[in-house]
Amino acid sequence: MISEPPPPTVSWRRDLLWLILISGAAYFLLLGRSPLNNPDEGRYAEISREMASTGDWVTPRLDGVAYFEKPPLMYWAGAVMQDVFGPGEWSVRAVVALFSIAGIGAAYIAGRSLHGRDAGVWSATVLGTSLLYFALGRILLLDMAVSVLMSASLICFLLGALAAAGRRRRALFLGFYAFAALATLTKGLIGFVLPGAVILLWLLVFNQWRRLRPFHPASGFLLFFAIAAPWHLMVAARNPSWAHFYFVQEHFQRFSTTEAHRVMPWWIFAPIVLLGLFPWTGFLWPALRDALAGGWARRNGNSPAWFLVTWAAFIFLFFTKSQSKLIPYILPVFPPLAVLIGAGIARRGRARVEPLPLLAFISISWLLAALAVAILLRPGLALREPDQAAALRPWLVLLAAVTAAGGATAFLLRRRPDGRPALRCILATTALLFAILVAAPHDIDHRGTKELALEARAMAAPGDRIYHYHEFFHDFTFYAGRTVGLVRYGGELEPQNDDPARMSRLFITDAEFLRQWAGPERIFAVAKKSEAKELFADPAFQYHILGEDPRHYLFSNRQAP
């Protein structure tokens, strides 16, 4: 059993309240300011909008097409938020921000339960101020939700395994099953496969089987299936092609093949984790060294620390082996690392911060400053459009100044016997850096079609047809509040999973598009300027441009009224 921490002087409830208030202010600040990005945010916002508007809470749909890639928990949450607060950037991103805050609270609970209050506060602080966690906590993706739910599941298991038999242990194990089920409803089989694999590996390697007595399998599995099974059964009953697409294509083939076209080098997650942990990157090694003191010989007496290491290592290796890689996939590694680092910082108390953590913070801070200066001098290195460079120039100056000053201050504080000033410097620099990243303009990304969608929404009558030409612009349907037809489209939508007659009207050829264009009905179309060039060059094609942005045209076969 884990040794009991000293009696708490501050209540859990008070700490959690402060963490919610502080992290809420950070994660909700200007959350709805920027338009949805394409394709990811537009996709998930639109699926939620269609779910809310159609009332079909079983079959997710994107542009009216059955969309089987992921389970519906985040779509349900997004649909509810839009029903309550109305459609908009804030309402759909708020779901992710709430999960992020819940993850910070879970890190606090894990750290405090294992190592005392200071470790809990620092664990939450490290996780909430890690660069990648903060960035993904403000973007509408599924990865934050599944990371938090899997983390909650694993934390419940660990704390339950360390607890004495009784009501608390039973509640923790039931929490383990419930959170694994919710993770499964968020992103599929990994919701229980990864936590189960971590636990099995820990039990096998470290011979912790005695920790399982009792682990309440009957009530636990009943709870798991009561949460996870109903949707899977209902969607399978309504959609005959769902099972093969969901289980075979979206799970096994995505992991084992490059079919999803998300190929990255095998080593890519190592730098992502190291940079994503900033400003705490350099604290990782001392934390691991201290947590695993005594090494393999003391593994049985140090089982909680080895559980956290097993958790981080297995998930890191799992996604490294996967043939489908995206940066957000590695997010579940961050909670256990944050607890290890938080416990390490708390363990040292007021002692001087070791050289490695400060050296890493100084180096990465100055690297960020150098990159900001390089982009200022040569905008073409990272920015494609002149107006992007002009809009970001003052923010790049601020970023360079803050990171350079933060690194310099940490360098001056490196020899102080009291480590608290250096930690305050790290936190202050990070807070200013995040404030700059939040406040900098994000509406300069020209891949979105928000303005054109709003124009089309104002001009198009309910019976008018709108087509996307040779592309599907995910955010357009969300902002326009309606589905569109697709001309010679070959992207992620899978019409073979839906009703053939309805799909034939939705997915049309170039010839059919031209036939309808010349007909009596009013047609709207959206196209990239590069795709429209050849179409507009045909003198027989009569069109009227109703709106444009730097990359797209909105045009019609009729003059605007």
N, C-alpha and C positions, 0 to 999 in steps of 0.2 A: 504494500500500500504506500501511497505517497505521504510524505510527512506533512502534518498539519501546519499551515502558515500561521503567523502570529495573529492574535485576535484583531479583526479589522477595526480601525478607528473611524473610517468613513463608510457609509452604507453603499451597497451595490447600487441601489436605486438612485442615489444622488450622483454617483459617478456616471452611470448610464445616461441619466438626464443631461448632464453636462456634455457628454460625448455626442448625444443626439443633437443638442442645440448647436454645438460648434461645427460638427460635421455637416449638419443640415444647412447651416449658413454657407459653408464652403461649396457643398455639392449642388445646392439649389440656386446659387448666385448666378443670375443672368442665364438660367438654364434654357429658356425659350427664346433667347435672343437671335440665334442664327438659324437659317433654314435647314431643313433636313438634308443630309448628304445622300448622294446616290452611289451605289444602289442600296446599301444596307438599311439605313434609317428609313428611307422611302418605302422599302419592301415591308418591313415589320410594322410600320405605322399604317400602311394601306391594308394589310391583312386584318389588323385590329379594327380599322374603320369599316371594312366590308362585313366583318363579323357582327359589329354593333348595328349596322344598317340593315342587314338581311335577317338578323335574329338566328342564324345558323351557327350554333356554338360547337358543333361537332366537326364539320369539314372546313378547315381553313381554306380561304380562297384569296388569290392574288389576281387582280384584274378579272375576276369572275371565274378563274380557272382553279380547280382543285389543286392545292399546294401541300404536298405530303412530306416535305423535307424535314419538318420539325413538329414536335407535339405542341399543344395549344396553350400551355400555362401563361406564357408571356403575352400571347394574343388575347387571352381572356382578361388579363390584368390591364392591357392597353385599351381594350374595348370598354371596360368598366370606367377607366379614367376619362375616356372621351365622352361617355354618357354623363359622367358627373361634372366634368369641367369644360366640356366642349372640345372639338377637335383642334389640335394645335401642337406646336413643337413642345411646349412645356408639359402638356398632359401626357404625351407619349414618353417623353424622356424621364418624367417624374418616377415612373415605375423603376427604372434602372437606378436612379438616385436613391430611392428608398431601399432597394436591395443592397446598394453600396454601404449605406448607413447601418443596415442590419449586419453586414459582414464585419464592420468595424466593432459593433457591439459584441459579435461572436468572438472576435479576437480578444477583446477585453475579458470576456467570461473565461475563455481558455487560459489566458495568461494569469489571471487572478486565481483561478481554481488550482492551477498547477504550482504557482510560485509566489502568490501574494499580490497585494493591491498595486504596488509600484510596477510590477511586471505586467499586470493587466492594463494599466494606463499606457505604459510604453508600447505594449503589443498593439493596442488600438491606434496609438499615434503613428507607429511605424507603418502599419498597413494603410491608414488613411492618408498619409503624406507620401507614400511611394508613387513615383511618377506615373507608372503604367496603370496602377489601380485608380488613381485620381482621374486620369484621362479617360479610361473606359467606364468610369462611374458617371460620365456625363454624355455618353453616346448610346443611342438605342441599338443595342446588340443583345443577344441571348446569353453571352458568355459570363457576364457579371452575375446574372441570376443563377445559372447552373453552378458557378464557382462558389457562391455564398451558400447555396443549398447543400452541395456536396461537403463543404467545410463544416456546416452545422451538423450534418449527419456524422462525420468523422469525429468532431468534437464531442457530440453526445455519446458516441461509442467509447471513446477514450475515457471520458469522465465516468461513464457508467461502469466500465471495466475496473476502474480504480475505486469505485464506491462499494461500501458494504451492502449486503443484501437488505432489501427493504423498499419502501415506496420511492425513495429518490432514485435508486438504481433502476427500478422498473420504469419510472418516468423517463429517465435518460435513454434507456434502450428503446422505448417506444418512440422517443424523439428521433433516434437513429433511423428506425424504419420509416417514420413519417417523412423526414427530410429527404431520404433516399428516394421515396416515391415521388415527392414533389420535384426533385431533380430530374427524375425520369420523365415526368410530364413537361419538363422544360426543354430538354435536349436529347431525349432518347435513352438508349441503353447505357450510355456512359454514366448516367445518373446513379445507377446501382452497381455497374460493373467495376468502375474505378474505385469507389469506396470499398466494395467487397474485396477487390484484389489487394488493396493496401492492407486491409485488416488481415486477410489470409496470409499475406507475406509476413506481416509482423508476428502473427501467431506461430507460423512455421519456423521462421529464422530465429526468433527469440524465445521460443518454447513458452508462450504465454497462455497456453490452453486453459490453465486453471482460472484465468480471468473471466472465462465465459460462464462460470457457474454462479448464478443462473443468468441466461441472456434472453429468456422469455420468447422463444421462437414461435410458439403457437399464436399468441396474441399479436406478436410483432409482424409475422407474415400476413396474418389476417388484415391488420391495419395497412400494410404495404399494398396489398392487392385491392383493398377497398378504395384506396386513393388512386392508384395507378391504373388498375385494370378497366374500369367502366368506359373511359374514353377510347381506349384501344379496341375494345369489343364493339362499341357503337360505330366508330369510324370504319372498322373492317366490314361490318354488316352493311353499311351504306355505300361502300366503295370497293368493289371486287379487286381492283388493281392495287389497292393501298398496301397490302401486306408485303408483296414482293418488292415494290418500290422502296418502302420504308425500311424493312429489315435487311434486304440484300443490297440494294443500290446505295442507300443513304448511310448504312452502317458498315457492312463488311467491305464493299467495293471501295467506298471512300477511304477507309483506313488502309487497305492493302494495295490499291492501285492509284494511278495518277488521273483517273477519269474525271475528277472534280476540277482539274487544272489549277490546283493550289500547291504547286511544287516550289519548295524552297530548299536551300542546302541543309544537309542533315544537322549541321552544327548551329543553325540559326538561333535556336532558343537560348543558347548560352549567353551571347551578348544581349539578347532581349531581356533576360532575367537580370543581368548585371546592371544594365542601363535603366531598366524598369524599376529596380529597387532604389535608385537615386532618391534621396541623399544618403541612404543607409547601406549602400553597396559594400563599403569597406568594413562595416560592422558584422558582416555575415561570417567571415572566417573566425574572428575572436569568439563570436557567439557559439559557433559549432564546436570550437576547441574546448570552451568551458563547459558547454552542455554535455559533451561526450567525454569529459575528463575520466581517466581510468580506462578508456578505450573498450575493446571487446571483452576484456576480462570482467568488467563491471556492467555488462549489458543487461543482465537480469535485474540489477538494482537500479538501473537508470532507464527503465523501459519507456516512460513517457517521452523522454527526449528522443529515443530511438524510434518511437512511433512517429513523431513529427518529421524526423529525417527520412523514414521510410515513405511517408506520405509524399513529401516533396520530391524525393528521388524517383519513386515509381512513376508518378505522373509526368515528371520531366522526361524520363526515358520512354514512356508510352507515346507521347506526342513527338518525340524525336524519331521514333521508329515509324510513325504514321507517314504514309505517302501524301497525306493532305495536311498542309500546314498553313495556319494564319496566326498572326501575332496574338490575338486575344485568346487562342486556345490554351496558352500556358498560364493563364491567370490563376487557376487553382493551386499553383505552386506557391503563391505569395502569402496566403494566410499562415501556413506552418512556418515559413521563414520569418514572418513578422513576429510570431510568438517566440521563436528562438532568439531573434535579435532583441525583442523587447525584454525578455528575461535576462539577456546578457547585459543590457544597459542598466537594468534595475539592480543586477547583482553587483555592479561596480560602484553604484551609489554616486558619491561626490568625487570619486577618484579621477585622476587625469585621464582624458580620452587617449587611447593608445594611438601610436603613430599611423598605423595602417588605415583606420577609419577616416582620420583627418586627411591623410594623403589622397585617398580615393575621392573624398568630397571636394578637396581643393582642385584636383586634376580634372574631374568631370565638370566642375563649375567653370574653370577656365577654358575647358574645351567648348562648352556651350557658348561662352562669351566669344571665343574665336570663331565659331560657326556663325553666330549672329553678325559679327563684323564682316566675315567673308561674304555673306548674303547681301549685306549693305553695299559692299564694294562691287560684287558681281552677282546681281539679282538672278541672272540666268542659271545659276547653279541650282536653285531650288524653286524659282517662280517662273511661270510661263508667260504671264501677262504683265504689261507695264503698269496697269492700274493696281495690280496686286502689290508690286514693289512700292509704289507710292503710298498705298494705304498702310502697309506694314512698317514703313521706315521708322516712324517714331517708336513703335513697339519693339522693334529690333534694337534700337538704341537703348531703350529701357532695359531690355533683357540682357544686353551685353554689360550694362552698368551694374545691374543687380548681381549677376553671377560673378562678375570680376570682383566686385567689392566684397561679396560673401566669401569667395575663396581667399581673398587677401586678409580679411578679418580672421578667418579660421586659421590662416598661417600665423598670424600674430599671437593667436591664443593657444597655439599648439603646446607650449611648455607650461601653461598654467597648472598648478597642482590641483585646483578645483576644476572638474570637468564640466560643471554646469554652464559657464559662459560659452564654451565651445558648442554645447548642445543647443543653447539658445540661439547662437549664430546660425547653426544649421537649420533650425526651425524657422527663424525669421527669413532667411534667404529663400527657403522653400515656399513659405507663405507668399512672399512677394513674387516669386517666379510663377506660382499658380495664379495669382491675381492677374498678372500680365497675360498669361495664356487664356484666361477666361475673358478678360476685357478686350483683347485684340479682336479686330473685326474678322468674322468668319463668313460673311456673305460675299466674299470675293472669289469663292470657289464656283467657277462657271459651269460645273457639271450639272447643277440643279436647274429645274424648270419652273420654279415657284411662280415667278411673275407672269409667265406665259399661261400657266394653269389658271391663275386668278383671272386673267383676261378672258380666257376661254369660258370660264365659269360664268362670267358676266354676260358674254355674248351668245353662247350656244343655248338654244331652246332644248327642252327635254327630248324632243324627237330628232334633233340633229345628230349626225354621226361624227365622232372624232376618231381619227386614226393616228397611230404612231408609225412613221415611215422607216422601215428597216431597223427598228430599234424599239425598246420599251423603256420609257423614262419612269422609274418607279415612283418618284415623288409627285409626278404630274397627277396621277389618279387620286392621290390623297388630297392635294390642294384643290383639284377641280371637283372633288366629291362625286366622281362617277368613273365607271370603267370605260375603256377605249377598245377599238379594234386595232389589229396589228397587221401591217403590210410586210410580207416576206420576212417574217421574224424567225430567228433560230437560236434564241437564248434559253434561259433557265426554265421558262414555263413549259409544262409537259401536257399538251392537249390530249395525248393518248390516254391520260388518266381520267378524262371527263367525257361528257356526252358528245358523241361525234357530230350530231346535227348542229348543236349549239356552237361547237368549236369551229365548224366549217364557216359559220357566219362571223366568227371573231377573228380567225386567222385567214387572211385572204392573200391572193397573189397580186403581183404588180398589174397584171392584165385586168383583174377584177376591180382593183383600185381605180384604174383609169376609166373603166366602164362606168362605175358609180360616180366618179368625178364629173363626167360629161352628162350625167343624168339630171333630172329636175330637182333632186333633193339637195339641201345645203350640206356640204361636207367641210369639216375642219381637219387639218393635219398638222402634226408637229414633226420636225426633222432636224437632224444636225445640218449645219450649213454645208459641211463637206458632202453629205448625202444628197442634199437638195440641189446642188450645183448642176448635176447632169439633168435632173428632172426639169429644172427651170430653163435649161438651155434648149429644150425642145420647143420650137415655136408653136406647135399644136397644143401645148399644155397651157391653158389659161388659168391664172391664179391671181390672188390678191393677198399681199402680205399684211397681216393684221397686227403683228408684234414680232419683236426679235430681242434676243440678248446676245452676248458675245459669241455663243456657240450654236444657237438654235433659232429656227423660224417657226412662227405660228402663221399658217396661211389657210385660205379658203377658196372654194370655187365661186363664191359670191362676195360681192362688196359688203363691207360692214354696214349695218343699218344706221 
